[in-house]
Amino acid sequence: MKKYLVKQPNHGKLEEKHSMAISRGKVHMVFWYVNEEGYYRDSAIIKADNLDKVFEEGNFPEYNDNIEVLDTFYSVSVGDVIVDLETKEKHMVDRIGFTKIY
């Protein structure tokens, strides 16, 4: 199993229209804000075999030994960013699947 960092948007710091765009999976908005200080928070580290399993584990956080909560953590949703802690690759949770963020 690998470790993945789940970064979730700080919707309270975003303009409403930008927050909605992120929640709808607008990758250009995620790309812009994920690297800006304070707009995304490190929410949890999830141990899983792949991105699909991160999504699955992250949607059943209660009593889950594979999740280490770092900050406020909600279920893994569209607009969240998953970082492979080994390779440092970033993927946004999209409406269907994942989109790599460069």
BELPEDA-V815678 format. One record per residue. N is the residue number from 1. RES is the residue in one letter. D_CENTER is the distance of its C-alpha to the mean C-alpha in whole Angstrom. Layout:
n->{N;N}
res->{RES;RES}
d_center->{D_CENTER;D_CENTER}
This chain:
n->{1;2;3;4;5;6;7;8;9;10;11;12;13;14;15;16;17;18;19;20;21;22;23;24;25;26;27;28;29;30;31;32;33;34;35;36;37;38;39;40;41;42;43;44;45;46;47;48;49;50;51;52;53;54;55;56;57;58;59;60;61;62;63;64;65;66;67;68;69;70;71;72;73;74;75;76;77;78;79;80;81;82;83;84;85;86;87;88;89;90;91;92;93;94;95;96;97;98;99;100;101;102}
res->{M;K;K;Y;L;V;K;Q;P;N;H;G;K;L;E;E;K;H;S;M;A;I;S;R;G;K;V;H;M;V;F;W;Y;V;N;E;E;G;Y;Y;R;D;S;A;I;I;K;A;D;N;L;D;K;V;F;E;E;G;N;F;P;E;Y;N;D;N;I;E;V;L;D;T;F;Y;S;V;S;V;G;D;V;I;V;D;L;E;T;K;E;K;H;M;V;D;R;I;G;F;T;K;I;Y}
d_center->{18;16;13;9;7;4;4;5;8;11;13;16;16;16;19;19;19;16;14;15;15;11;11;13;11;14;12;15;14;10;12;14;12;10;13;15;15;14;12;9;9;8;8;9;10;11;14;14;16;14;11;12;13;10;9;13;13;10;12;15;14;18;20;17;19;16;13;14;13;13;13;12;10;10;9;6;7;8;7;3;3;4;8;11;13;16;16;13;12;9;8;6;7;10;13;14;13;10;11;12;12;15}
